[in-house]
Each structure stands twice: as structure tokens, then as C-alpha cells.
Amino acid sequence: MRTIQLPGYIKPTFVNLIVWLEGEANYTRVHYQNGTNSLVTKPLNHFEQYACFVRVHRSAMVNSMYVHGFISNNGRSGLLQLVDGKNVPVSRAHLQLVTNLFSVSH
């Protein structure tokens, strides 16, 4: 299983435990499968090097294995539905990538 070393944590974290990432200025809030979250001292773009995370908004990345569905907003933007019930915004700039990756039509 693939792991990621989060700043401030001694042990690596399994990537499959991370559902989505939320950018907060120069920090990233990591949302875990068990419903908890933590704040790490890396900007969101630090996580773009990991193939399982997909940028869907300026302030959000999702772990592709947790995507459940997509809600379109007239083809201009939308929301990705995650398996935990959370809806993550998809910006117009990332809409084409999201529709291609997750085989959804807008």
C-alpha cells in the first residue's frame, strides 16, 4: 500500500485513508476516511505529485477512490459526491478533467 509522509507526523500515512484535501492558504486540511481531519504545514499543490489525488478546485483535491458521483451546475461547475456523503466543489477550470476522469457527462 502506498504511503505519504505528512509534515509533523512521525509515521507515514496510508494514502487510501485520505478522502480529500482542502487548501487553507499555506496549509492543507487532510480529511480522513474515519471522519477526522488534521492540518498540515504544506500547501495544497504539494500533494499534486501523488497520482491518486485529483485537483478539482483551487482549494480542493480528492482521492479518486472515494468519488461516488457528480452533480452538474448547468455545465459550468459542479459538485463531486464522495462516499462519505461530502460534496466537494468542482470549478469550471477543472470541470473537463473531472468529467474525463470519472466518466460523467455535464
LUMLOPA-916862 format. One record per residue (C-alpha): x, y, z; residue in three letters; residue number from 1. Coordinates in Angstrom, 3 decimals, padded with zeros to 6 digits, always signed. Layout:
! residues N
<<X, Y, Z>, ALA, NUM>
...
This chain:
! residues 106
<<+000.000, +000.000, +000.000>, MET, 1>
<<+001.204, +003.488, -000.836>, ARG, 2>
<<+002.064, +005.884, +001.990>, THR, 3>
<<+002.629, +009.602, +002.300>, ILE, 4>
<<+004.772, +011.403, +004.854>, GLN, 5>
<<+002.695, +014.239, +006.304>, LEU, 6>
<<+004.651, +017.115, +007.891>, PRO, 7>
<<+004.586, +016.940, +011.673>, GLY, 8>
<<+003.821, +013.216, +011.783>, TYR, 9>
<<+006.431, +010.605, +012.612>, ILE, 10>
<<+004.724, +007.664, +010.896>, LYS, 11>
<<+003.735, +007.741, +007.232>, PRO, 12>
<<+000.003, +007.792, +006.477>, THR, 13>
<<-001.619, +005.334, +004.087>, PHE, 14>
<<-002.921, +007.242, +001.067>, VAL, 15>
<<-006.083, +005.130, +000.999>, ASN, 16>
<<-007.064, +006.588, +004.405>, LEU, 17>
<<-007.205, +010.138, +002.984>, ILE, 18>
<<-010.551, +011.024, +001.370>, VAL, 19>
<<-009.880, +014.609, +000.299>, TRP, 20>
<<-007.619, +017.609, +000.839>, LEU, 21>
<<-008.716, +021.180, +001.483>, GLU, 22>
<<-006.369, +024.103, +000.888>, GLY, 23>
<<-006.216, +026.817, +003.543>, GLU, 24>
<<-003.606, +029.401, +002.450>, ALA, 25>
<<-000.184, +027.745, +003.006>, ASN, 26>
<<-001.739, +024.847, +004.908>, TYR, 27>
<<-003.741, +021.809, +003.889>, THR, 28>
<<-006.551, +020.243, +005.870>, ARG, 29>
<<-006.431, +016.474, +005.392>, VAL, 30>
<<-009.826, +014.746, +005.673>, HIS, 31>
<<-009.615, +011.076, +006.636>, TYR, 32>
<<-011.855, +008.089, +005.992>, GLN, 33>
<<-012.852, +007.874, +009.672>, ASN, 34>
<<-014.293, +011.411, +009.629>, GLY, 35>
<<-011.390, +013.149, +011.388>, THR, 36>
<<-009.120, +015.784, +009.878>, ASN, 37>
<<-005.768, +017.369, +010.535>, SER, 38>
<<-003.970, +020.491, +009.409>, LEU, 39>
<<-000.505, +020.113, +007.855>, VAL, 40>
<<+002.060, +022.775, +007.006>, THR, 41>
<<+002.207, +022.192, +003.267>, LYS, 42>
<<+000.235, +023.993, +000.548>, PRO, 43>
<<-002.265, +022.006, -001.475>, LEU, 44>
<<-000.024, +021.904, -004.558>, ASN, 45>
<<+002.484, +019.783, -002.592>, HIS, 46>
<<+000.059, +016.865, -002.960>, PHE, 47>
<<-000.197, +017.114, -006.760>, GLU, 48>
<<+002.795, +014.760, -007.021>, GLN, 49>
<<+000.608, +011.854, -005.855>, TYR, 50>
<<-001.354, +010.322, -008.726>, ALA, 51>
<<-004.320, +009.286, -006.602>, CYS, 52>
<<-005.181, +012.916, -005.720>, PHE, 53>
<<-007.058, +014.893, -008.368>, VAL, 54>
<<-007.278, +018.680, -008.307>, ARG, 55>
<<-010.955, +019.642, -008.679>, VAL, 56>
<<-010.892, +023.208, -007.394>, HIS, 57>
<<-008.352, +025.862, -006.447>, ARG, 58>
<<-008.853, +024.810, -002.827>, SER, 59>
<<-009.678, +021.103, -003.112>, ALA, 60>
<<-008.234, +017.777, -004.201>, MET, 61>
<<-009.952, +014.408, -003.897>, VAL, 62>
<<-008.695, +010.873, -003.604>, ASN, 63>
<<-010.130, +009.292, -006.757>, SER, 64>
<<-011.008, +006.040, -004.997>, MET, 65>
<<-013.595, +007.866, -002.847>, TYR, 66>
<<-015.570, +009.562, -005.640>, VAL, 67>
<<-019.174, +008.369, -005.734>, HIS, 68>
<<-020.890, +010.712, -008.194>, GLY, 69>
<<-021.127, +014.129, -009.785>, PHE, 70>
<<-023.763, +016.878, -009.653>, ILE, 71>
<<-023.591, +019.315, -012.560>, SER, 72>
<<-024.401, +023.014, -012.351>, ASN, 73>
<<-025.535, +023.681, -015.933>, ASN, 74>
<<-022.170, +022.562, -017.313>, GLY, 75>
<<-020.361, +025.481, -015.685>, ARG, 76>
<<-019.209, +023.862, -012.447>, SER, 77>
<<-020.434, +021.131, -010.149>, GLY, 78>
<<-020.008, +019.038, -007.048>, LEU, 79>
<<-018.234, +015.728, -006.634>, LEU, 80>
<<-020.056, +013.414, -004.279>, GLN, 81>
<<-017.737, +011.413, -002.071>, LEU, 82>
<<-018.573, +008.076, -000.486>, VAL, 83>
<<-018.720, +009.692, +002.964>, ASP, 84>
<<-021.567, +011.973, +001.824>, GLY, 85>
<<-019.432, +015.092, +001.460>, LYS, 86>
<<-019.878, +017.250, -001.650>, ASN, 87>
<<-016.669, +018.881, -002.893>, VAL, 88>
<<-016.919, +021.797, -005.359>, PRO, 89>
<<-015.611, +021.375, -008.902>, VAL, 90>
<<-014.599, +024.632, -010.570>, SER, 91>
<<-015.147, +025.498, -014.211>, ARG, 92>
<<-011.378, +025.305, -014.785>, ALA, 93>
<<-011.259, +021.671, -013.619>, HIS, 94>
<<-014.630, +020.524, -014.959>, LEU, 95>
<<-013.306, +018.940, -018.178>, GLN, 96>
<<-010.673, +016.932, -016.291>, LEU, 97>
<<-013.250, +015.705, -013.783>, VAL, 98>
<<-015.725, +014.664, -016.470>, THR, 99>
<<-012.992, +012.801, -018.362>, ASN, 100>
<<-011.549, +011.030, -015.322>, LEU, 101>
<<-014.805, +009.999, -013.733>, PHE, 102>
<<-016.767, +009.391, -016.961>, SER, 103>
<<-019.565, +011.773, -016.119>, VAL, 104>
<<-021.431, +013.981, -018.546>, SER, 105>
<<-022.174, +017.600, -017.866>, HIS, 106>
